[in-house]
Amino acid sequence: MKRFIIAFIAAYIFIFFWGWLLNGVFLKDVYAQTPNLWRSQSEMMSLFHWIIIGQALVVFAFVMIYASGFAGGGVIAGIRLGVLLEIAAIGMRMGIYAVQPFPGKMIVYGCISGLIEMIIVGAIVGAIYKPAAARSS
């Protein structure tokens, strides 16, 4: 349980700051090109708790899946899980692209950044859940 909590906290901190860096800094200008697709800044901030809850649910699911089927595989198993989950997310983004008027480059940026994010989350979780023999060294 201790490793689960530590992995959850570490992965959540990364996802929170990655989201801020990606969306609030790197892609800020890209979002500004499509203001009709987004809530106003004040409205987003009034709903910020939903972002926190959503990110927590993603991290909880990731760590739970890792702990129940990938634990013991270390960093490589975590990265493998991250890639698999991101493949599913890419499929979802393709469906969203088909029904919502997002520019294609936003979908591409989302896929690339999501892959990077999930690889790093997988490495974090895998490092915390490293095999018992490696932990005692």
N, C-alpha and C positions, 0 to 999 in steps of 0.2 A: 504494500500500500504506500509505503514511503517513496519508493521509486516512481510509482504512478503519479503521486502528488508533485514530486520534483520535476518529472518530465512534463506534466501538464503546465506547471508554472513557467518553466523555461521555454517551452514551445509557445505558450500564450504570449509571453513577453516579446519573443521574436516576431510572431505574427502581428501583434499590435504595432510595433515599431516599423516593421516592413510595410504594413498597410499605410501608415502615415507617410513614410518616405516615398513609396511608390505613388500613391494617389495624391498626397498633399504637396509633394515636391516635384518628382520626375514627370508625372503625367498631368500636372496642374494645367498647363497650356493646352493639352489635348482635350481635357474636359471643358475648358473655356470655349472651345470651338463649337460645342454642342449644348449651349445652356438650356435649350428647350427640353432636353432629355433628363434634367436633374432638378431636384428640389433646390430651393434657395439655401444659402449658407445658414441662415438663422433657423430655417425649418429642419435642415439636416442636424444641426446641433441640438435641437429640441428632441430629436429622435436618436441621438447618439447611443443611448443605452441599448438600442436594438443592435447596433454594430458590436458592442461589447458582448452582448448575449450570443449573437451569431458566431462571433469568433471563438467564444468559449465553447460553444457546441461543436464546432469543427475540430478544435483541439481535443476536446473530450473524446469525440468519436475516433480521432486518429490514434490517441494514446490507448484507448480501449481496444481497438482492433489490433494494434501492435502488441499489446500485453496478452491478448488472447490467442494470437496465432503466429506472431513473428518474434516474440521475446526470445532472447538467447542467440539471435542472429546478428546482433550488434548493429553497427552503423550501416553496413551493406543491406541488411534486412530492412532497416528503417528507410533507406533511400529507395529500395524496391517498392515498399508500401507507398511511399510518397509519389513515386512515378505512376503506380497503378491507380491511385486515387485521383491524380491529376489527369490521367487519360479519361477517366469518367467525367471530370469537370470540363475538360475540353469538349467532350461530346455534348454536354449540357450547354456550353457556350455556343456551339454550332446551332443548336436548336433555338437558342435565344436570338442569335443573329438572323435566323430565318423569319422570326415573327416580330422583332422589334427593330426600329430604325437606327441601330448602332453602326457607326462607321466600321468598316472591316478592319482598319488598323487598330481600333480599340480591342477588337476580339483577338487579334494577333498579339498585341501587347499583353492582354490578359492571359493568354495561353502561355506565352514565354515567361512572364513574371510568375504565373501560378506554378509552372514547372520548377523554376528556381526556388520559389518559396517552399514547395512541398519536398524538394530534395533536401533543403536545409533543415526543415522541420523533422524529416525522417532521420537525418544525421544526428540532430540533437536528441531525439527520443531514443534512437539506437545506441548512442553513446551512454546515455543514462541507464538504459537497460542492457548494457554490455554483458556478455556471458559471465557466469559466476567465476570461472577460472581466471578471467582477465581482471575481474574486480578485486580478487584477493592478492594480486601481484603488486 
